[in-house]
Amino acid sequence: MIDSKLQSDYHTSGYVLLREFFSKEEVGLLRETAKRDKALDQHSFGRKDGEGGTVRLSLWNHPGQGIYGAFARCDRMVDAAEVLLADEPYHYHSKMIMKDARVGGAWAWHQDYGYWYQNGVLTPNLVSAFIAVDPATKQNGCLQVIKGSHLCGRIEHTLTGDQAGADPERVDAIMNRMDHQWIEMEAGDVLFFHSNLLHRSDRNCSESPRWSMICCYNAKSNDPYIDSHHPRYTPLQRCEDAQILVLGKRELNESGGASDFLDPGRDSSATSLTDD
């Protein structure tokens, strides 16, 4: 689904938005499963935003065999990641961002590679796929991006609350030259974005939740040179797109199938800085 124009747009802008990438039925099963999933809830942890709010998220390394894994491993997702990375992709990690109504906190301007650089990843050739589980609007804290900011290279990050944000002076200078955009999305839309793209989100001040699932992929040739809390190259077991509905219907009242949720009480990734 990524043609040459979309590929060019991605490298120019740092992102590409694919509308209706997943059907209403597919994303509906994901939403209902996630919001009933006790394991997902029990393994969630918070990130204070430095503005009085907290974002809740759960994070896992390997995709698993359930509905979460089916979204991350399905042909349409892996094909898109492969085109954008120009290499074999592997699953770096996934997370569910639970930005609940009225209480979901903000994320400061940051780059994902600003964090992942510390994990021994040598180049920023990683891509994140932001799946809108709920509709994302300005009112409920949709993602914001600075178009083309991935071309600025890696920017220094400093702590704001529990989060690491990009150097504010440099971000202000970049915003004076590049376009600041709000990415409003319907459930089932997917935003693929470069690991150096500056992005943030505001607090959810609405009555509507804004949950999202983000699948992050690294290129095989970009295999980290050291071990960290996220995996080194691990071949990805692809599945057919149809498995999303099969697994979703089977597991609606069960666990979402991500067997290795990261425990904030003992795992370094949960006490380090995560994003979005």
ABEGO torsion letter per residue (X at the ends): XBBAAAAAAAAAAGBBBBBGABBAAAAAAAAAAAAABAAAAAABBBBBAGAGBBBBBBBBABAEABAAAAAAABAAAAAAAAAAAGBBBBBABBBBBBBBBGABBBBBBBBAAAAAAAAGBABABBBBBBBBABBBBAAAGBBBBBBGAAAAEBBBBBBBEABBBBBAAAAAAAAAABBBBBBBBBBGBBBBBBAABBBBBBBBABABBBBBBBBBBBBAAABBABBBABBBBBBBBBBBAAAAAAAAAAAAABBAGBABBBBAAABAAAABBBBX
